[in-house]
Amino acid sequence: MVRTLVTGATGTLGMALRSRLRAAGHTVRAASRSPPDETDGDLDWVEFDVTEDTGIETALESVEVVIHAATAPQGDTAAVDVQGTKRLLEAAEEADVEHFLYPSIVGIDDIPFSYYNHKRTAETAVEESDVPATIVRATQFHSFVAEMLGYVAKLPVWPLPTNMQIQPIAAGEVADVIVDHTTLSASGRVGPIGGPEIHSVGELARAYRDARSLCRPVIRFPIPDKTVRAFRAGHATCPDHLVGTVTWAEWLAERHANGVGGTDSRAQSPM
Ligand SMILES: NC(=O)c1ccc[n+]([C@@H]2O[C@H](COP(=O)([O-])OP(=O)(O)OC[C@H]3O[C@@H](n4cnc5c(N)ncnc54)[C@H](OP(=O)(O)O)[C@@H]3O)[C@@H](O)[C@H]2O)c1
């Protein structure tokens, strides 16, 4: 039985990982700043802040494998994703951790965006560390795309950079692949994981609008920006790695089956 720590355990990927790791026979420790919402009496949860020393030693105690899914895309990414990852790697080395798994994002070498720059720096720290590591890059999760589209949902018209290319994947399917790698042997940098279809943001937005029974025109709003241009050029996609099986349409149908949010990626389902 492998003893595995999941950081960012209350996030989208972290939650999907926890249930799958337990089903695969791991002893799971969960770590995050705030406790999980759900009441799970058996959950071994440690209060942990990767920007400080809070909880790091306790979280790593008797752990063989670390899956470092803590991230702060809308916060201080230098402090959390770069400095925090380096701090955790140092502590993991001290604690004789056997394998450090790092989820990352497809296309971060070619998309100029500060969060992605910080993810790349964190990947380098992971590769340069003495702790054996595996890095798994994935495309955008369905739930993330829905969250982004949610920001325009209340507007009467949706002005969007409709030509950006996205290959959304179910977070549960990313978790499945990471769990398969969660052994005592590291694999280095493994192949990227993408969803089953590549769509333009316009297509994703229209399907999202229809699934929510909203009547809003989606209009092209060109943004003259390097990040958008890189997404438009397809750098966030990996067409040779259509690993996921759950399509955007299927994910939307499941999520909006009763007119409200459904299971998201949090249950054991592939969603
Ligand atoms: N979302 C996507 O579309 C996507 C796509 C490809 C790869 N990824 C990668 O997958 C991983 C997980 O992403 P996600 O979308 O699941 O993240 P998420 O839902 O935003 O969750 C982030 C987690 O990090 C924790 N966290 C934030 N700041 C922290 C801190 N200072 N110390 C300790 N924990 C902290 C949060 O809990 P608290 O706030 O309670 O601490 C939460 O549990 C990341 O490496 C991300 O780059 C994501």
The ligand as a Gaussian input file, in Angstrom:
#p B3LYP/6-31G(d) Opt

LIG

0 1
 N       -7.633000      23.653000     -14.207000
 C       -7.162000      23.261000     -15.376000
 O       -7.797000      23.431000     -16.435000
 C       -5.811000      22.561000     -15.433000
 C       -5.375000      22.040000     -16.666000
 C       -4.141000      21.378000     -16.723000
 C       -3.359000      21.249000     -15.576000
 N       -3.815000      21.797000     -14.406000
 C       -2.936000      21.658000     -13.221000
 O       -3.572000      20.781000     -12.283000
 C       -3.197000      21.166000     -10.954000
 C       -4.449000      21.379000     -10.110000
 O       -5.244000      22.390000     -10.704000
 P       -6.759000      22.619000     -10.243000
 O       -7.440000      23.325000     -11.364000
 O       -7.326000      21.363000      -9.699000
 O       -6.548000      23.670000      -9.058000
 P       -7.675000      24.352000      -8.144000
 O       -8.997000      23.725000      -8.351000
 O       -7.534000      25.837000      -8.340000
 O       -7.197000      23.971000      -6.669000
 C       -6.046000      24.543000      -6.120000
 C       -5.744000      23.854000      -4.809000
 O       -4.539000      24.425000      -4.288000
 C       -4.753000      24.781000      -2.911000
 N       -3.905000      25.933000      -2.601000
 C       -3.965000      27.187000      -3.120000
 N       -3.050000      27.969000      -2.565000
 C       -2.361000      27.206000      -1.657000
 C       -1.303000      27.437000      -0.756000
 N       -0.741000      28.650000      -0.616000
 N       -0.849000      26.415000       0.009000
 C       -1.410000      25.183000      -0.090000
 N       -2.427000      24.893000      -0.927000
 C       -2.904000      25.892000      -1.703000
 C       -6.258000      25.091000      -2.841000
 O       -6.802000      24.910000      -1.537000
 P       -6.793000      26.069000      -0.412000
 O       -7.183000      27.327000      -1.136000
 O       -7.735000      25.624000       0.652000
 O       -5.390000      26.077000       0.077000
 C       -6.817000      24.005000      -3.744000
 O       -6.951000      22.794000      -3.023000
 C       -2.338000      22.425000     -11.101000
 O       -0.982000      22.057000     -11.116000
 C       -2.735000      22.963000     -12.471000
 O       -1.718000      23.743000     -13.065000
 C       -5.015000      22.429000     -14.292000

